[in-house]
Amino acid sequence: MVRPPLTPEERLRGEQLGLILRRARGERSIVEVAAAAGMSAETLRKIETGRIATPAFFTIAALADVLGISLDRLATRSTPAPT
């Protein structure tokens, strides 16, 4: 099954999500946070850089738990304002 291309809004939302997660990670290593969330460091790196713009809900939920961020906050901050 082929996924349809992402819209510009989905790409922007993915970039904003990645920025929030990078800031929340702070000084912790990408390897440490990824391992605690049950994923590879490469997956977390791709999410943080926006290369995975629409990660699975449970992936984000695991990261939010490890980073101490509420899912509500992530959703609110990663959703672009209407233009």
Secondary structure as the mmCIF struct_conf table of DSSP 4:
data_model
#
loop_
_struct_conf.conf_type_id
_struct_conf.id
_struct_conf.beg_label_comp_id
_struct_conf.beg_label_asym_id
_struct_conf.beg_label_seq_id
_struct_conf.end_label_comp_id
_struct_conf.end_label_asym_id
_struct_conf.end_label_seq_id
HELX_LH_PP_P HELX_LH_PP_P1 VAL A 2 THR A 7
HELX_RH_AL_P HELX_RH_AL_P1 PRO A 8 ARG A 25
TURN_TY1_P TURN_TY1_P1 GLY A 26 GLU A 27
BEND BEND1 ARG A 28 ARG A 28
HELX_RH_AL_P HELX_RH_AL_P2 ILE A 30 ALA A 37
TURN_TY1_P TURN_TY1_P2 GLY A 38 GLY A 38
BEND BEND2 MET A 39 MET A 39
HELX_RH_AL_P HELX_RH_AL_P3 ALA A 41 GLU A 48
TURN_TY1_P TURN_TY1_P3 THR A 49 GLY A 50
BEND BEND3 ARG A 51 THR A 54
HELX_RH_AL_P HELX_RH_AL_P4 PHE A 57 LEU A 67
TURN_TY1_P TURN_TY1_P4 GLY A 68 GLY A 68
HELX_RH_AL_P HELX_RH_AL_P5 LEU A 71 SER A 78
BEND BEND4 THR A 79 THR A 79
HELX_LH_PP_P HELX_LH_PP_P2 PRO A 80 PRO A 82
#
